[in-house]
Amino acid sequence: MEGRSAWALALYLFLVTVADSEGLSWYSEPALCRHLSWSLEQVRGARTELQKAELIAYRQGLYQVLDLAPVLSVGIPALRRGGEAVSIGETLAHLLVAPNAGVGGGR
């Protein structure tokens, strides 16, 4: 979180506050502009900054707040390039191809 702009931190706090248990929330750009009293450019700039820092994933109004703390590696990529979340189908397919990829697997 260090080095983030005040706009990015404010958007992150908003998204954490409204997210469900999986870190997901659905907000259109106009809705975020209304809730935060921001311009469209401010919303887009803050979102881009959070995506580049890999703090959120975003696609067409769907936001996912990503984990801050490092987690145990299970050999499954959590994100694609550009901050896009990996689907549950891809995750399951990866596990089926590499059944020993569980926590501590291969060690």
C-alpha positions in Angstrom: 0.0 0.0 0.0 3.0 2.2 0.4 3.4 4.8 -2.3 -0.2 4.7 -3.4 -2.1 8.0 -4.0 -4.8 9.2 -1.7 -7.3 8.5 -4.6 -6.2 4.9 -4.9 -6.3 4.4 -1.1 -9.8 5.8 -0.9 -11.1 3.6 -3.7 -9.4 0.6 -2.1 -11.0 1.3 1.3 -14.4 1.7 -0.4 -14.0 -1.6 -2.2 -12.9 -3.4 0.9 -15.9 -2.0 2.8 -18.5 -3.0 0.2 -17.0 -6.4 -0.8 -18.5 -9.7 -0.1 -16.6 -12.6 1.6 -14.7 -13.3 -1.6 -13.7 -9.7 -2.0 -16.1 -9.1 -4.8 -18.3 -6.1 -5.5 -20.2 -4.8 -8.5 -20.2 -1.1 -9.1 -20.6 0.8 -12.3 -18.4 3.8 -13.0 -21.3 6.2 -12.6 -22.2 4.6 -9.2 -18.7 5.0 -8.0 -18.6 8.6 -9.1 -21.8 9.2 -7.1 -20.7 7.4 -4.0 -17.3 8.9 -3.9 -18.2 12.4 -5.4 -15.5 11.9 -8.0 -15.1 12.5 -11.7 -14.9 9.6 -14.1 -11.3 10.3 -14.6 -10.5 10.1 -10.9 -12.3 6.7 -10.6 -10.5 5.4 -13.7 -7.1 6.7 -12.5 -7.4 5.2 -9.0 -8.6 1.9 -10.4 -5.7 1.7 -12.9 -3.3 2.4 -10.1 -4.7 -0.3 -7.9 -4.7 -2.8 -10.8 -1.0 -2.0 -11.6 -0.2 -2.6 -7.9 -2.1 -5.9 -8.1 -4.3 -4.8 -5.3 -7.6 -5.4 -7.2 -8.8 -7.2 -10.3 -11.4 -5.5 -12.4 -13.7 -6.5 -15.3 -16.7 -4.6 -16.5 -18.1 -3.4 -13.2 -16.9 -6.4 -11.2 -14.1 -5.7 -8.7 -12.2 -8.1 -6.6 -10.0 -7.0 -3.8 -6.9 -9.2 -3.7 -5.0 -10.5 -0.7 -2.4 -8.2 0.7 -0.5 -10.9 2.7 1.6 -13.6 1.0 -0.1 -17.0 1.1 1.3 -20.5 0.8 2.0 -21.3 -2.8 0.1 -24.1 -4.3 1.4 -23.6 -7.8 -1.7 -22.0 -9.1 -1.4 -18.5 -10.6 -4.0 -16.2 -8.9 -3.8 -13.6 -11.6 -3.1 -13.2 -15.3 -1.0 -10.4 -16.6 -2.9 -7.1 -16.2 -4.6 -8.0 -12.9 -7.3 -10.2 -14.4 -8.6 -12.9 -12.0 -8.2 -16.6 -13.0 -11.5 -18.4 -13.3 -12.4 -21.2 -11.0 -12.5 -23.5 -14.0 -8.9 -22.7 -14.8 -7.9 -23.3 -11.2 -9.7 -26.7 -11.1 -8.2 -27.7 -14.4 -4.7 -26.8 -13.1 -5.3 -28.9 -10.0 -6.5 -31.9 -12.1 -3.4 -31.7 -14.3 -1.0 -31.3 -11.3 -2.7 -33.3 -8.5 0.4 -32.9 -6.2 0.2 -29.1 -6.4 -1.3 -28.9 -2.9 0.2 -27.1 0.0 3.7 -28.5 0.5 3.3 -30.6 -2.7 6.5 -31.7 -4.4 8.7 -30.9 -1.4 
